[in-house]
Structures are given as C-alpha cells and as structure tokens.
Amino acid sequence: MHTFRHGKTERLRGRAGVKQRIRRLQAEPLCRDCKAKGRIIAATVPDHIIPLDKGGTDTDDNIRCLCQPCHVVRTAEQFGFRVKQTIGLDGWPIDQDL
C-alpha cells in the first residue's frame, strides 16, 4: 500500500487508491450537487468535503462524489479562488445553474 503525505492526512495512492476511488463512485454514482438542483449527472470525482490541506480526512464520511464542473466550483470555494465564467457563442455568460 502506497500512501502520500498530504498536509497532515495521508492519501491512499496506487492500485489501492484507484480501487477506493471506483468503490466511492459506485456507492454514489450521481453528482451530489447536481442532484440537489434536480439534475441527473454522473459523478466522476470523489471530493473531500473538508480538504486534506485543511485537516480533513480521507475517510468515506468526508467524501462527496461530484461531476467535474461541480468539483471545480467546490475547490474554488474552498481555497478562495474565482471560477472562470463560461461564455457562450453569443458572447453572453452561460448560467452554470441551469
């Protein structure tokens, strides 16, 4: 088993990490944030609710499965970054909450 020291919490790496990721996505196959908005979108990223850098754990109770766009938004929120607005072909911003 390979682990990587990330902040204060160790993260599972290698084959064991891949198995853990697949298990988590199978347990929660839909994006939690999209589901809360009434959308059915496949989850692709297990996300730490409390980031490892901020003292979170790599346990199942600290994981929510998200789609990639929701993961980008959540990560930006957690670390104080702004999410780049997507612009449509008509030159207007695309509302991400639709």
TIFI-614748 format. One record per residue: x, y, z of N, C-alpha, C, O in turn; chain; residue in three letters. Coordinates in Angstrom, 2 decimals, padded with zeros to 5 digits, m for minus. Atoms other than C-alpha are relative to their C-alpha. Layout:
% residues N
((X Y Z) (X Y Z) (X Y Z) (X Y Z) A ALA)
...
% end
This chain:
% residues 98
((000.85 m001.17 000.00) (000.00 000.00 000.00) (000.90 001.23 000.00) (001.78 001.38 000.85) A MET)
((m000.77 m001.23 000.09) (001.42 003.35 m001.05) (m000.86 001.15 000.50) (m002.01 001.31 000.09) A HIS)
((000.71 m001.19 m000.48) (000.41 006.47 000.80) (000.88 001.20 m000.26) (002.10 001.09 m000.37) A THR)
((m000.71 m001.25 000.26) (001.37 010.05 000.19) (m000.38 000.97 001.10) (m001.57 001.16 001.37) A PHE)
((000.26 m000.95 m001.07) (001.69 012.56 002.99) (m000.42 001.32 m000.61) (000.37 001.97 m001.28) A ARG)
((000.58 m001.21 000.58) (m000.54 015.48 002.02) (m000.50 000.84 001.16) (m001.53 000.51 001.76) A HIS)
((000.39 m000.76 m001.19) (m000.72 018.14 004.71) (000.22 m000.89 001.22) (001.32 m001.40 001.43) A GLY)
((m000.08 000.84 m001.19) (m001.46 016.23 007.91) (m000.65 m001.36 m000.21) (m000.55 m002.22 000.66) A LYS)
((000.74 001.22 000.25) (m003.52 013.45 006.31) (000.66 m000.80 m001.11) (001.10 m000.23 m002.12) A THR)
((m000.58 000.84 001.03) (m002.21 010.51 004.35) (m001.07 m000.40 m001.00) (m002.19 m000.75 m000.64) A GLU)
((000.91 000.35 001.09) (m003.81 009.83 000.98) (000.44 m001.33 m000.58) (001.63 m001.56 m000.80) A ARG)
((m000.27 001.30 000.60) (m004.06 006.34 m000.46) (000.38 000.19 m001.46) (m000.28 000.95 m002.17) A LEU)
((m000.49 m000.13 001.38) (m002.14 006.00 m003.75) (000.09 m001.37 m000.67) (m000.10 m002.40 m000.02) A ARG)
((m000.21 001.23 000.74) (m001.54 003.39 m006.43) (m001.28 m000.78 m000.23) (m002.37 m000.20 m000.27) A GLY)
((001.16 000.86 000.29) (m003.84 000.43 m007.10) (m001.06 000.07 001.09) (m002.26 000.05 000.82) A ARG)
((000.96 m000.08 m001.11) (m005.40 000.67 m003.66) (m000.80 001.30 m000.08) (m001.99 001.31 000.21) A ALA)
((000.69 m001.28 000.17) (m006.25 004.34 m004.31) (m001.01 m000.04 m001.13) (m002.10 000.52 m001.02) A GLY)
((000.92 000.14 001.14) (m007.81 003.50 m007.68) (m001.21 m000.83 000.41) (m002.34 m000.47 000.07) A VAL)
((001.12 000.83 m000.47) (m009.91 000.74 m006.08) (m000.93 000.79 000.91) (m002.15 000.68 000.82) A LYS)
((000.80 m000.82 m000.91) (m011.04 003.15 m003.37) (m000.83 001.02 m000.77) (m002.00 001.22 m000.46) A GLN)
((000.70 m000.99 000.83) (m011.99 005.80 m005.98) (m001.18 m000.65 m000.73) (m002.29 m000.11 m000.73) A ARG)
((001.06 000.72 000.71) (m014.00 003.27 m008.02) (m001.12 m000.39 000.96) (m002.30 m000.24 000.63) A ILE)
((001.01 000.39 m001.00) (m015.77 002.00 m004.88) (m000.86 001.19 000.41) (m002.08 001.07 000.55) A ARG)
((000.74 m001.19 m000.41) (m016.72 005.53 m003.85) (m000.94 000.48 m001.11) (m002.07 000.87 m000.83) A ARG)
((000.86 m000.42 001.12) (m018.07 006.41 m007.32) (m001.15 m000.98 m000.23) (m002.23 m000.56 m000.64) A LEU)
((001.08 000.98 000.12) (m020.08 003.17 m007.41) (m001.03 000.20 001.12) (m002.22 000.00 000.91) A GLN)
((000.91 m000.21 m001.13) (m021.55 003.97 m003.99) (m000.84 001.26 m000.19) (m001.98 001.32 000.27) A ALA)
((000.71 m001.27 000.25) (m022.55 007.50 m005.10) (000.21 000.37 m001.48) (001.05 001.21 m001.80) A GLU)
((m000.24 m000.17 001.44) (m022.88 007.42 m008.93) (m000.47 001.33 m000.58) (m000.08 001.68 m001.70) A PRO)
((000.49 m001.28 000.50) (m024.66 010.78 m009.29) (000.65 001.15 000.75) (000.92 001.06 001.94) A LEU)
((m000.58 m001.21 m000.60) (m023.19 014.22 m008.66) (m000.95 000.50 001.10) (m002.12 000.77 000.85) A CYS)
((000.81 m000.42 m001.15) (m024.42 015.27 m005.22) (m000.55 001.42 m000.18) (m001.70 001.68 000.15) A ARG)
((000.45 m001.39 000.17) (m024.59 018.99 m006.09) (m001.05 000.11 m001.09) (m002.04 000.83 m000.92) A ASP)
((000.99 m000.03 001.08) (m026.43 018.45 m009.38) (m001.31 m000.64 000.45) (m002.39 m000.14 000.14) A CYS)
((001.19 000.69 m000.50) (m028.83 016.02 m007.71) (m000.82 000.92 000.89) (m002.05 000.91 000.85) A LYS)
((000.69 m000.94 m000.88) (m029.66 018.69 m005.12) (m000.74 001.08 m000.80) (m001.70 001.67 m000.31) A ALA)
((000.65 m000.98 000.88) (m030.60 021.00 m008.04) (m000.99 m000.65 m000.96) (m001.53 000.01 m001.85) A LYS)
((000.96 000.71 000.83) (m032.80 018.34 m009.65) (000.55 m000.49 m001.33) (m000.22 m000.84 m002.22) A GLY)
((m000.61 000.48 001.25) (m030.31 017.34 m012.37) (000.59 m001.38 000.22) (001.07 m001.70 001.31) A ARG)
((m000.57 001.34 m000.05) (m029.18 013.81 m013.14) (001.29 000.02 m000.82) (001.25 m000.07 m002.05) A ILE)
((m001.32 m000.05 000.64) (m025.44 013.99 m013.91) (000.90 m001.02 000.69) (000.91 m001.11 001.92) A ILE)
((m000.91 001.00 m000.57) (m022.88 011.21 m013.43) (001.12 000.66 000.78) (001.70 001.65 000.35) A ALA)
((m001.15 m000.45 m000.79) (m020.31 011.76 m010.71) (001.27 m000.59 m000.59) (001.28 m001.75 m001.02) A ALA)
((m001.28 000.45 000.55) (m016.71 011.50 m011.88) (001.16 000.23 000.96) (002.26 m000.28 000.75) A THR)
((m001.09 m000.38 m000.91) (m014.70 012.89 m008.93) (m000.44 m000.16 001.46) (m001.39 000.50 001.89) A VAL)
((000.22 000.00 m001.44) (m014.69 011.86 m005.26) (000.68 001.24 000.59) (001.89 001.43 000.43) A PRO)
((m000.50 m001.28 m000.50) (m014.27 015.23 m003.49) (000.02 m000.02 001.53) (m000.92 m000.52 002.16) A ASP)
((m000.07 m000.11 m001.46) (m013.14 015.86 000.08) (m000.84 001.19 000.46) (m000.61 002.32 000.01) A HIS)
((000.86 m001.06 m000.53) (m015.79 017.88 001.94) (000.87 001.01 000.75) (000.78 002.21 000.51) A ILE)
((m001.02 m000.83 m000.64) (m013.07 019.23 004.24) (001.32 m000.42 m000.65) (001.76 m001.55 m000.46) A ILE)
((m001.22 000.37 000.72) (m009.90 019.33 002.11) (001.09 m000.54 000.92) (001.19 m000.16 002.09) A PRO)
((m001.10 000.57 m000.78) (m006.90 017.33 003.26) (000.94 001.10 000.48) (001.47 001.03 001.59) A LEU)
((m000.87 m001.13 m000.38) (m004.88 020.58 003.28) (m000.53 000.77 001.19) (000.22 001.47 001.87) A ASP)
((000.62 m000.74 m001.11) (m007.33 021.97 005.84) (m000.37 m000.92 001.16) (m001.22 m000.59 001.98) A LYS)
((000.20 000.91 m001.13) (m007.24 018.98 008.18) (m001.06 m001.06 m000.19) (m001.37 m001.78 000.75) A GLY)
((001.00 001.02 000.27) (m009.87 016.79 006.52) (000.61 m001.39 m000.05) (001.83 m001.54 m000.15) A GLY)
((m000.46 001.39 000.04) (m009.63 013.01 006.50) (m000.32 m000.62 m001.35) (m001.14 m000.11 m002.11) A THR)
((000.26 000.72 001.24) (m009.55 010.56 003.62) (m000.94 m001.18 000.27) (m000.75 m002.28 m000.25) A ASP)
((000.98 001.03 m000.34) (m012.48 008.60 005.06) (m001.29 000.26 m000.78) (m001.54 001.38 m001.24) A THR)
((001.22 m000.10 000.79) (m015.81 007.92 003.35) (m000.96 001.09 000.48) (m001.67 001.68 m000.33) A ASP)
((000.93 m001.02 m000.51) (m017.72 010.29 005.64) (000.46 001.42 m000.34) (m000.29 002.38 m000.10) A ASP)
((m000.49 m001.31 000.42) (m015.58 013.18 004.33) (000.07 000.10 m001.53) (000.77 000.95 m002.07) A ASN)
((m000.02 000.03 001.46) (m016.22 012.37 000.65) (m001.40 000.22 m000.54) (m002.38 m000.33 m000.04) A ILE)
((001.23 m000.14 000.79) (m018.94 013.55 m001.72) (000.44 m000.16 m001.46) (001.47 000.37 m001.86) A ARG)
((m000.34 000.21 001.41) (m018.95 012.47 m005.36) (m000.67 001.07 m000.84) (m001.87 001.33 m000.71) A CYS)
((000.45 m001.12 000.81) (m019.28 015.29 m007.89) (000.35 m000.22 m001.47) (001.21 m001.03 m001.79) A LEU)
((m000.43 m000.07 001.39) (m019.17 015.88 m011.64) (001.18 000.98 m000.06) (001.42 001.73 000.89) A CYS)
((m001.19 m000.85 000.10) (m016.06 017.70 m012.90) (m000.33 001.49 000.15) (000.37 002.18 000.89) A GLN)
((000.30 m001.44 m000.17) (m017.74 021.16 m013.26) (m000.33 000.38 001.45) (000.10 001.43 001.92) A PRO)
((000.31 m000.29 m001.40) (m019.14 020.99 m009.70) (001.25 m000.10 000.87) (001.40 000.66 001.82) A CYS)
((m001.25 000.13 m000.76) (m015.75 019.84 m008.40) (000.85 001.25 m000.15) (001.45 001.71 000.82) A HIS)
((m000.77 m001.24 000.23) (m014.07 022.89 m009.98) (m000.57 001.13 000.86) (000.18 001.88 001.48) A VAL)
((000.65 m001.05 m000.79) (m016.61 025.19 m008.29) (000.28 m000.20 001.49) (000.65 000.75 002.18) A VAL)
((m000.21 000.27 m001.43) (m016.30 023.50 m004.87) (001.45 000.26 000.40) (001.70 000.85 001.45) A ARG)
((m001.42 m000.22 m000.31) (m012.49 023.54 m004.98) (000.31 001.49 000.04) (001.03 001.95 000.92) A THR)
((m000.22 m001.45 000.01) (m012.50 027.22 m005.91) (m000.55 000.64 001.27) (000.10 001.50 001.86) A ALA)
((000.60 m000.53 m001.23) (m014.85 027.98 m002.99) (000.87 m000.30 001.21) (001.09 000.56 002.06) A GLU)
((m000.76 000.43 m001.17) (m012.74 026.02 m000.52) (001.33 000.71 000.14) (001.81 000.94 001.25) A GLN)
((m001.33 m000.60 m000.04) (m009.47 027.68 m001.47) (000.02 001.48 m000.37) (001.09 002.06 m000.56) A PHE)
((000.08 m001.43 000.22) (m010.73 031.20 m002.18) (000.32 000.46 m001.41) (000.74 001.60 m001.61) A GLY)
((m000.24 m000.38 001.39) (m010.35 031.16 m005.97) (m001.31 000.35 m000.68) (m002.38 m000.02 m000.20) A PHE)
((001.18 m000.29 000.82) (m012.75 032.51 m008.57) (m000.09 m001.01 m001.12) (000.93 m001.43 m001.67) A ARG)
((000.22 000.91 001.11) (m014.28 030.19 m011.15) (m000.15 000.83 m001.26) (m000.91 001.80 m001.30) A VAL)
((000.08 m000.71 001.26) (m013.77 031.35 m014.71) (m001.39 m000.20 m000.62) (m001.85 m001.33 m000.76) A LYS)
((001.34 000.05 000.58) (m017.15 032.19 m016.26) (000.08 m000.54 m001.43) (000.93 m000.12 m002.21) A GLN)
((000.08 000.53 001.35) (m018.04 030.20 m019.38) (m000.82 000.94 m000.86) (m001.91 001.37 m000.47) A THR)
((000.67 m000.91 000.93) (m019.01 032.38 m022.33) (m000.53 m000.79 m001.18) (000.19 m001.59 m001.78) A ILE)
((000.63 000.69 001.12) (m021.45 031.11 m024.96) (000.40 000.59 m001.34) (001.09 001.61 m001.40) A GLY)
((m000.32 m000.47 001.35) (m021.16 031.51 m028.73) (m000.60 001.37 m000.30) (m000.12 002.08 m001.18) A LEU)
((000.63 m001.31 000.20) (m023.44 034.54 m028.49) (000.71 001.13 000.76) (000.32 002.29 000.67) A ASP)
((m000.77 m001.00 m000.74) (m020.91 036.30 m026.24) (m000.51 000.28 001.40) (000.08 001.09 002.11) A GLY)
((000.57 m000.19 m001.34) (m023.07 036.11 m023.10) (000.45 m001.13 000.91) (000.69 m002.25 000.45) A TRP)
((m000.37 001.07 m000.94) (m022.12 034.20 m019.92) (m001.07 m001.09 000.04) (m002.26 m000.82 m000.08) A PRO)
((000.91 001.14 m000.12) (m023.63 030.74 m019.60) (m000.28 m000.24 001.47) (000.64 m000.38 002.27) A ILE)
((000.39 000.25 m001.40) (m025.58 030.20 m016.38) (000.28 m001.47 000.33) (m000.33 m002.36 m000.27) A ASP)
((m000.40 001.37 m000.36) (m024.00 027.11 m014.76) (m001.06 m000.70 000.83) (m000.98 m001.92 000.99) A GLN)
((001.02 000.62 m000.86) (m027.06 026.51 m012.54) (m001.22 m000.49 m000.76) (m002.21 m000.86 m000.13) A ASP)
((001.16 000.48 000.77) (m029.41 025.51 m015.37) (000.01 m001.49 m000.10) (m000.89 m002.07 m000.70) A LEU)
% end
